[in-house]
Amino acid sequence: MQSLLIIGFVWPEPNSSAAGGRMMQLISLFQEQGFTITFASPAQDSDFMIDLQPFQVDKKAIVLNSESFDTFVEELNPTVVLFDRFMMEEQFGWRVAEKCPNALRILDTEDLHSLRLARQKAFKENREFKTTDLLVEEVAKREIASILRCDLSLIISEFEIELLTNTFKIDASVLYYLPLLLEPQAVLNLNTTLSFERRKDFVFIGNFLHEPNWNAVQYLKETIWPLIKKQVPDAVCCIYGAYPSQKVLQLHNAKEGFLILGRADNAQEVVKHARVVLAPLRFGAGIKGKLLEAMQFGTPSVTTTIGAESMQGDLSWNGFVEDNCIIFANKAVFLYQDEKIWLEAQQNGFEIIKQRYMRTLFESEFKEQILTLQENLPQHRLNNFLGALLQHHTLKSTKYMSKWIEEKNKR
């Protein structure tokens, strides 16, 4: 029987972030292929992590820089190992390569961390981001090395596929486009979604451990919301998100109709009842779960170029994409007040999902990709000489650094 070991950066929290939902999607895709699954992580348990047992997934706590992992992985002997973000490949990849050399090694990037960080740096330096910024970014060097060392990397955004192939010259054979996916029954339609009249409020939703979300809420509070409130005096903006810090909570101002409401008990219900989702993201990477969720529940959105990146293809957005704060606010008001435009935007969202995010569009091809790689793994690795080179040198350097830490910890 095929077996999958997932090495997680954190335990999945699908109700806290799109990354948690993404991980549960991957688990489901592999289970449909008949894999037994073990999820291992060095992270501490959290109050909001999902219980993996009902999903027939074994949970295993592992330790960084410890030979106990070597024994564990050798006994488990998985046929496929999935690293959740490049940091886990850095930590455990060399151990997997040593103890289970025949296991297919897959990296789920979530988004390109180096792209997000480089854009954030450019934003804070008040300059335009250039792709050449990545060539001097230390995290980019680590992330690209991790991608090359793996047999396949799952990329969530078409923009990031182009960046990796054109800027970093990575061979397309080690990259695979797999966005966030939705089940057909999970998507609402005009017959099941709430009407324009039954909805109210503007909404922002996002995990506050994610710097782009915190920055977007600051931008909303200080710049965009006053412009909206001036035109719609009775409007309310509800800000939801897991892990709000004190600096986030301090933005709450009921008099201004700007409400910091913390973690949503049910994020889907929040989005389903909102009239417009606001997402003025000024930096970031990947595709945005909050905007896909808005489309899923028939809620039009206003976002930025960064927010909509790689999400719609050639289709019309389910609302408006604007980078200028004044135009952003005006479009948000327009969408909030005009039912005809609102309904057109809602239909656009359903069409984007239908053509780009349905699980049925990807699952068969993904299954074939995994089987093909497993059947041709020796040749696939021979073709990836840079990956083999990095695997050789990184294995040595990372191995002995880890061994040094391991010995140090024994004292």
C-alpha positions as CSV (number, residue, x, y, z in Angstrom):
1,M,0.0,0.0,0.0
2,Q,1.1,3.5,-0.8
3,S,2.0,5.6,2.3
4,L,2.4,9.4,2.6
5,L,4.4,11.2,5.3
6,I,3.5,14.9,5.7
7,I,6.0,16.9,7.6
8,G,4.1,20.0,8.8
9,F,5.4,23.4,9.8
10,V,2.4,23.6,12.0
11,W,-0.6,21.4,12.8
12,P,-3.4,22.2,10.3
13,E,-5.9,24.9,11.3
14,P,-8.4,25.1,8.4
15,N,-10.6,27.5,10.3
16,S,-7.7,29.9,10.9
17,S,-6.0,30.2,7.6
18,A,-6.1,29.2,3.9
19,A,-2.9,27.3,4.5
20,G,-4.8,24.9,6.9
21,G,-7.5,24.4,4.4
22,R,-5.0,23.7,1.6
23,M,-3.3,21.0,3.7
24,M,-6.7,19.3,4.3
25,Q,-7.3,19.4,0.5
26,L,-3.9,17.7,-0.1
27,I,-4.7,15.0,2.5
28,S,-8.0,14.3,0.7
29,L,-6.3,14.1,-2.7
30,F,-3.8,11.6,-1.5
31,Q,-6.4,9.5,0.3
32,E,-8.4,9.3,-2.9
33,Q,-5.4,7.7,-4.4
34,G,-5.3,5.0,-1.7
35,F,-2.5,6.4,0.4
36,T,-2.3,5.9,4.2
37,I,-1.2,9.1,5.7
38,T,0.9,10.1,8.7
39,F,1.1,13.8,9.7
40,A,4.2,14.7,11.7
41,S,5.3,18.1,13.0
42,P,7.7,19.6,15.5
43,A,5.2,22.3,16.3
44,Q,3.4,22.5,19.7
45,D,-0.3,21.6,19.8
46,S,-2.6,24.5,19.4
47,D,-6.2,25.1,20.7
48,F,-7.5,25.4,17.2
49,M,-5.7,22.6,15.3
50,I,-8.0,20.1,13.6
51,D,-8.4,16.6,15.1
52,L,-6.8,14.4,12.4
53,Q,-8.2,11.1,13.8
54,P,-11.6,11.4,12.2
55,F,-9.8,11.9,8.8
56,Q,-7.9,8.6,9.3
57,V,-4.6,10.5,9.6
58,D,-2.1,9.3,12.1
59,K,-0.6,12.2,14.2
60,K,3.1,12.1,15.2
61,A,5.1,14.6,17.1
62,I,8.7,14.9,15.9
63,V,11.8,16.7,17.2
64,L,14.2,19.0,15.4
65,N,17.8,18.1,15.2
66,S,17.3,14.6,16.7
67,E,18.2,11.2,15.5
68,S,14.8,10.0,16.8
69,F,13.4,11.2,13.5
70,D,15.8,8.9,11.6
71,T,14.4,5.9,13.4
72,F,10.9,7.0,13.0
73,V,11.1,7.7,9.2
74,E,13.1,4.5,8.6
75,E,10.5,2.4,10.3
76,L,7.6,4.2,8.6
77,N,9.3,3.9,5.2
78,P,6.9,6.1,3.3
79,T,6.6,5.9,-0.5
80,V,6.0,9.7,-0.6
81,V,7.1,12.5,1.7
82,L,5.4,15.9,1.5
83,F,7.2,18.9,3.1
84,D,4.9,21.6,4.3
85,R,6.9,24.8,3.3
86,F,10.6,24.9,2.5
87,M,11.7,25.3,6.1
88,M,10.6,21.7,6.8
89,E,12.5,20.4,3.8
90,E,15.6,22.2,5.1
91,Q,15.2,20.6,8.5
92,F,14.2,17.1,7.5
93,G,14.9,16.7,3.8
94,W,18.5,15.3,4.2
95,R,17.3,12.8,6.8
96,V,14.5,11.6,4.5
97,A,17.0,11.3,1.6
98,E,19.4,9.3,3.7
99,K,16.9,6.9,5.3
100,C,14.3,6.6,2.5
101,P,16.2,7.4,-0.7
102,N,13.4,5.8,-2.9
103,A,10.6,8.0,-1.4
104,L,9.2,10.6,-3.8
105,R,9.9,14.0,-2.2
106,I,7.3,16.8,-2.7
107,L,7.4,20.4,-1.5
108,D,4.2,22.3,-0.9
109,T,5.3,25.9,-1.1
110,E,2.0,27.4,0.1
111,D,3.2,30.6,-1.5
112,L,6.7,31.8,-2.4
113,H,7.9,33.2,1.0
114,S,10.8,35.0,-0.7
115,L,8.4,36.8,-3.0
116,R,6.2,37.9,-0.1
117,L,9.2,39.1,1.9
118,A,10.8,40.9,-1.0
119,R,7.6,42.7,-1.8
120,Q,7.2,43.6,1.9
121,K,10.7,45.0,2.0
122,A,10.1,47.1,-1.2
123,F,6.9,48.4,0.3
124,K,8.5,49.5,3.5
125,E,11.3,51.2,1.6
126,N,8.6,53.1,-0.4
127,R,9.7,51.8,-3.8
128,E,8.4,49.6,-6.5
129,F,9.1,45.9,-6.3
130,K,11.3,44.4,-9.0
131,T,11.8,40.7,-9.7
132,T,15.5,41.3,-9.5
133,D,15.0,42.1,-5.8
134,L,14.7,38.3,-5.4
135,L,18.1,37.6,-6.7
136,V,19.7,39.2,-3.6
137,E,17.1,37.9,-1.1
138,E,18.6,35.3,1.2
139,V,15.3,33.6,1.8
140,A,15.0,33.2,-2.0
141,K,18.3,31.3,-2.2
142,R,17.1,29.0,0.5
143,E,13.7,28.5,-1.0
144,I,14.9,27.9,-4.5
145,A,17.5,25.4,-3.3
146,S,14.7,23.6,-1.5
147,I,12.6,23.5,-4.6
148,L,15.5,22.1,-6.6
149,R,16.3,19.4,-4.1
150,C,12.7,18.1,-4.2
151,D,11.3,15.9,-7.0
152,L,8.3,18.1,-7.4
153,S,7.1,21.4,-5.9
154,L,3.5,22.3,-5.7
155,I,3.0,26.0,-6.8
156,I,-0.3,27.7,-6.0
157,S,0.0,30.7,-8.4
158,E,0.6,30.9,-12.1
159,F,2.6,34.1,-11.6
160,E,4.9,32.2,-9.3
161,I,5.3,29.4,-11.9
162,E,6.4,32.1,-14.5
163,L,8.7,33.7,-11.9
164,L,10.4,30.4,-11.1
165,T,10.8,29.3,-14.8
166,N,11.8,32.7,-16.2
167,T,13.7,34.5,-13.5
168,F,15.2,31.5,-11.7
169,K,15.4,29.2,-14.8
170,I,13.9,26.2,-13.0
171,D,12.9,23.3,-15.2
172,A,9.2,23.0,-15.5
173,S,9.4,19.3,-14.9
174,V,9.9,19.9,-11.1
175,L,7.1,22.4,-10.8
176,Y,3.4,21.6,-10.6
177,Y,0.5,24.2,-10.6
178,L,-2.1,23.2,-8.0
179,P,-4.2,26.1,-6.7
180,L,-6.7,26.1,-3.8
181,L,-9.5,23.7,-4.7
182,L,-13.2,23.6,-4.1
183,E,-15.6,20.7,-4.1
184,P,-18.6,21.2,-6.4
185,Q,-21.1,21.0,-3.6
186,A,-19.2,23.6,-1.6
187,V,-20.0,26.4,-4.1
188,L,-23.2,28.4,-3.6
189,N,-25.2,29.7,-6.5
190,L,-27.9,32.3,-7.2
191,N,-30.6,29.8,-5.8
192,T,-28.8,29.2,-2.5
193,T,-26.9,32.4,-1.6
194,L,-28.4,35.2,0.3
195,S,-29.9,38.1,-1.7
196,F,-28.5,41.6,-1.9
197,E,-31.2,42.9,0.4
198,R,-30.6,40.3,3.1
199,R,-26.9,41.1,3.3
200,K,-25.1,44.0,5.2
201,D,-21.7,45.4,6.2
202,F,-18.3,45.4,4.7
203,V,-16.0,42.6,5.9
204,F,-12.3,41.9,6.0
205,I,-11.1,38.4,7.2
206,G,-7.6,37.1,7.6
207,N,-5.1,35.5,10.0
208,F,-3.2,38.3,11.9
209,L,0.0,36.2,12.1
210,H,0.2,37.0,8.4
211,E,1.9,40.4,8.0
212,P,0.1,41.4,4.8
213,N,-3.3,41.1,6.6
214,W,-2.2,43.3,9.5
215,N,-0.9,45.9,7.0
216,A,-4.1,45.8,5.0
217,V,-6.2,46.4,8.2
218,Q,-4.1,49.4,9.1
219,Y,-4.5,50.7,5.6
220,L,-8.3,50.2,5.8
221,K,-8.6,51.9,9.2
222,E,-6.4,54.9,8.4
223,T,-7.1,55.6,4.8
224,I,-9.8,53.7,3.0
225,W,-12.5,53.3,5.6
226,P,-12.9,57.1,6.3
227,L,-13.5,57.6,2.6
228,I,-16.2,54.9,2.5
229,K,-17.8,56.1,5.8
230,K,-18.1,59.6,4.5
231,Q,-20.2,58.4,1.6
232,V,-22.2,55.7,3.5
233,P,-22.5,57.1,7.1
234,D,-24.4,54.1,8.5
235,A,-21.9,51.5,7.0
236,V,-20.0,49.1,9.3
237,C,-16.7,47.4,8.6
238,C,-16.3,44.1,10.5
239,I,-12.7,42.9,10.9
240,Y,-12.3,39.2,11.6
241,G,-9.2,37.2,12.0
242,A,-7.4,34.6,14.1
243,Y,-4.6,35.6,16.5
244,P,-5.3,39.4,16.8
245,S,-2.6,41.1,18.9
246,Q,-3.2,44.1,21.2
247,K,-2.2,46.5,18.4
248,V,-4.9,45.0,16.2
249,L,-7.5,45.2,19.0
250,Q,-6.7,48.8,19.6
251,L,-8.0,49.7,16.1
252,H,-11.6,48.9,17.3
253,N,-13.8,52.0,17.1
254,A,-17.6,51.5,17.3
255,K,-18.3,55.2,16.8
256,E,-16.5,55.0,13.4
257,G,-18.2,51.7,12.6
258,F,-14.8,49.9,12.5
259,L,-15.2,46.8,14.5
260,I,-12.4,44.4,15.4
261,L,-14.2,41.1,16.2
262,G,-11.3,38.6,16.4
263,R,-11.6,35.0,15.4
264,A,-14.9,34.2,13.6
265,D,-16.7,31.2,15.1
266,N,-17.7,30.4,11.5
267,A,-15.8,32.3,8.8
268,Q,-18.1,31.0,6.1
269,E,-21.2,32.3,7.8
270,V,-19.5,35.7,8.2
271,V,-18.7,35.9,4.5
272,K,-22.0,34.5,3.5
273,H,-23.9,37.3,5.2
274,A,-21.6,40.2,4.2
275,R,-22.5,42.4,1.3
276,V,-18.9,43.3,0.2
277,V,-15.4,41.9,1.1
278,L,-12.6,44.4,1.3
279,A,-9.0,43.2,0.8
280,P,-6.6,46.2,0.2
281,L,-3.5,44.1,0.3
282,R,-0.3,46.0,-0.6
283,F,2.1,43.1,-0.6
284,G,2.0,39.3,-0.5
285,A,2.2,36.3,-2.6
286,G,0.3,33.2,-3.7
287,I,-3.5,33.3,-4.2
288,K,-5.8,34.6,-1.5
289,G,-8.1,32.2,0.3
290,K,-10.2,35.0,1.6
291,L,-11.0,36.2,-1.9
292,L,-11.8,32.6,-3.2
293,E,-14.0,32.2,-0.2
294,A,-15.8,35.4,-1.1
295,M,-16.5,34.0,-4.6
296,Q,-17.6,30.7,-3.1
297,F,-20.3,32.3,-1.1
298,G,-21.4,34.9,-3.7
299,T,-19.9,37.9,-2.0
300,P,-18.4,40.5,-4.3
301,S,-15.0,41.9,-3.3
302,V,-12.8,44.9,-3.9
303,T,-9.1,44.2,-3.8
304,T,-5.7,45.3,-5.2
305,T,-3.6,44.0,-8.0
306,I,-1.6,42.0,-5.5
307,G,-4.8,40.6,-4.0
308,A,-6.2,39.4,-7.3
309,E,-2.8,38.2,-8.7
310,S,-3.2,34.9,-10.7
311,M,-6.7,34.4,-9.5
312,Q,-9.0,35.3,-12.4
313,G,-7.1,34.4,-15.5
314,D,-8.8,36.1,-18.5
315,L,-12.2,36.3,-16.6
316,S,-13.8,39.4,-15.1
317,W,-13.3,39.9,-11.3
318,N,-16.1,39.5,-8.9
319,G,-16.1,43.2,-8.1
320,F,-13.2,45.6,-8.6
321,V,-9.4,45.5,-8.6
322,E,-8.0,49.0,-7.7
323,D,-4.7,50.2,-6.2
324,N,-5.6,53.9,-5.8
325,C,-7.1,54.3,-2.3
326,I,-9.7,56.9,-3.5
327,I,-10.9,54.8,-6.4
328,F,-10.8,51.7,-4.2
329,A,-13.2,53.4,-1.7
330,N,-15.5,54.7,-4.5
331,K,-15.7,51.3,-6.1
332,A,-16.5,49.7,-2.7
333,V,-19.4,52.2,-2.2
334,F,-20.6,51.6,-5.8
335,L,-20.7,47.8,-5.2
336,Y,-22.3,48.2,-1.8
337,Q,-25.2,50.3,-3.2
338,D,-25.9,49.1,-6.7
339,E,-27.7,45.8,-6.8
340,K,-27.3,45.3,-10.5
341,I,-23.5,45.7,-10.5
342,W,-23.4,43.6,-7.3
343,L,-25.2,40.7,-9.0
344,E,-23.0,40.9,-12.1
345,A,-19.9,40.7,-9.8
346,Q,-21.4,37.8,-7.9
347,Q,-21.9,35.9,-11.1
348,N,-18.3,36.6,-12.2
349,G,-17.1,35.0,-9.0
350,F,-19.1,31.8,-9.6
351,E,-17.7,31.7,-13.2
352,I,-14.1,32.1,-11.9
353,I,-14.5,29.2,-9.6
354,K,-16.2,27.0,-12.2
355,Q,-13.4,27.5,-14.7
356,R,-10.4,27.7,-12.4
357,Y,-10.8,26.2,-8.9
358,M,-13.1,23.2,-9.1
359,R,-11.4,20.1,-7.7
360,T,-12.6,18.0,-10.6
361,L,-10.4,20.1,-12.9
362,F,-7.2,18.9,-11.2
363,E,-7.5,15.6,-9.3
364,S,-7.1,13.1,-12.2
365,E,-4.1,15.0,-13.6
366,F,-2.5,15.3,-10.2
367,K,-2.9,11.5,-9.6
368,E,-1.3,10.8,-13.0
369,Q,1.6,13.1,-12.2
370,I,2.4,11.3,-8.9
371,L,2.2,7.9,-10.5
372,T,4.4,8.9,-13.5
373,L,7.1,10.4,-11.2
374,Q,7.1,7.3,-9.1
375,E,7.5,5.1,-12.1
376,N,10.3,7.2,-13.6
377,L,12.0,8.5,-10.4
378,P,15.6,7.5,-11.1
379,Q,15.6,9.1,-14.6
380,H,13.7,12.2,-13.3
381,R,16.4,12.7,-10.7
382,L,19.2,12.3,-13.3
383,N,17.5,15.0,-15.3
384,N,17.6,17.3,-12.3
385,F,21.4,17.6,-12.0
386,L,21.2,20.9,-10.1
387,G,18.9,19.3,-7.6
388,A,21.3,16.4,-7.2
389,L,24.2,18.8,-6.7
390,L,22.4,20.8,-4.1
391,Q,21.2,17.6,-2.4
392,H,24.8,16.4,-2.1
393,H,26.3,19.6,-0.7
394,T,23.3,20.6,1.4
395,L,23.0,17.2,2.8
396,K,26.6,17.4,4.0
397,S,26.4,20.9,5.5
398,T,22.9,20.6,7.0
399,K,23.7,17.2,8.3
400,Y,26.7,18.2,10.2
401,M,25.2,21.4,11.5
402,S,22.2,19.4,12.8
403,K,24.5,16.7,14.3
404,W,26.4,19.5,16.1
405,I,23.2,20.9,17.5
406,E,22.1,17.4,18.4
407,E,25.3,16.8,20.4
408,K,25.1,20.2,22.0
409,N,21.5,19.5,23.2
410,K,22.7,16.3,24.9
411,R,25.0,18.3,27.3
